[in-house]
Amino acid sequence: MYFTQADIDQLIIEDLPLHDETTRALGLPDVTGSLTYTARQHGVLAGMAPLLRMAQSLNLRAEPLAADGHTTAPGQDVLRLHGPAHALHIVWKQGMNLLEYLGGIASATRQMVDAARAGNPRVQVAGTRKAHPGARKLQHYAVLCGGGMVHRAGLSETILVFAQHRAFLPGLDVAQLVARAKAHSPEKFVLIEAENEEDALAAARAGADGVQLDKMTPEQLAALVPQLRALQPRLTINAAGGIRLDNAAQFAASGVDVLVTSSLYNAKAADYGAVMCMDSAQIAE
């Protein structure tokens, strides 16, 4: 995923709207030193890519010791930054936020992917666009680091017809909705959300590219999926609603292709430590 300079500047400005009042008030000397981030628990690393770009923007020299997507162990150093003390203090907490919050999401994603694939080795776990406002790109990146996929990056990406759309088109049935969508956007994937068996089967018969089965139980899905496959073998079948780590394997075993969830964004943050020190040469001075 590409992070623009504007993305990186916003991360810096969020924590540095004007200046660092603590370093100013203390008269902190702007001598060189280092900042080391260390994992305190097992997990999956995420947030390194934007953190490295932050360091580059602040003219810090980065020494990455692990990469996004790698597993971490307690006591493992993942990144060491070198440079002026003032810049180290600017990057310190915001860098910690990236590693901890994104690492939590990546770790939760990896756990859910592993659990789901115990029920179906080919299933995918997808994070929705129901991310925290302003943080979607970062949270989607964390899902990717954890081995998941992005369901929809935004409204422009694919066609997903919800009941909320159908409320404003009461004269059109599922087949007409699919036909209209394909006529106006022939290059786009057309996905119909279905809350019942009737709508799901109608979407498959109408030639939808996919159906998203909302709030159905694993047992309901297991009964419906073979019927949908019989109508359209290449149909993409998503399950959404109520999918958690403790039931992911059951949902996956129903035969669906994708488990769609927003629960990953509420994962507990990872735990990292950070240690700063002044360069020994300058201590000697």
DAVEN-V987441 format. One record per residue. PHI is phi in whole degrees, 0 to 359 (none if undefined). Layout:
PHI
PHI
//
This chain:
none
265
258
287
296
295
301
291
300
296
298
290
294
304
261
225
297
230
204
267
293
292
295
291
293
278
65
300
293
270
271
276
198
221
227
241
261
229
289
253
205
290
176
241
283
207
106
294
300
292
294
296
291
298
300
299
294
262
61
262
269
257
235
293
246
200
236
305
95
283
280
241
236
303
86
275
286
247
201
232
247
233
156
297
302
297
292
299
288
291
278
311
286
293
295
297
301
299
295
282
290
288
296
296
293
298
293
295
296
300
297
290
300
297
295
296
284
289
268
201
299
259
289
248
249
240
275
278
272
277
269
293
307
86
242
301
299
294
290
297
299
296
299
298
298
276
96
269
226
267
294
217
289
181
293
277
281
224
260
231
268
260
301
294
288
295
298
262
228
295
274
251
272
300
299
291
296
298
298
295
298
290
292
273
224
295
267
265
288
252
241
249
277
234
259
212
297
301
293
297
294
296
296
296
296
281
93
301
283
201
233
247
269
261
59
262
281
305
292
296
296
300
281
274
305
300
294
293
297
294
284
209
302
266
297
273
242
255
246
221
99
77
275
226
300
283
235
301
296
294
296
296
293
291
103
291
269
223
258
258
212
248
296
299
287
259
295
295
297
291
244
233
251
221
234
247
209
277
302
300
299
280
297
296
291
//
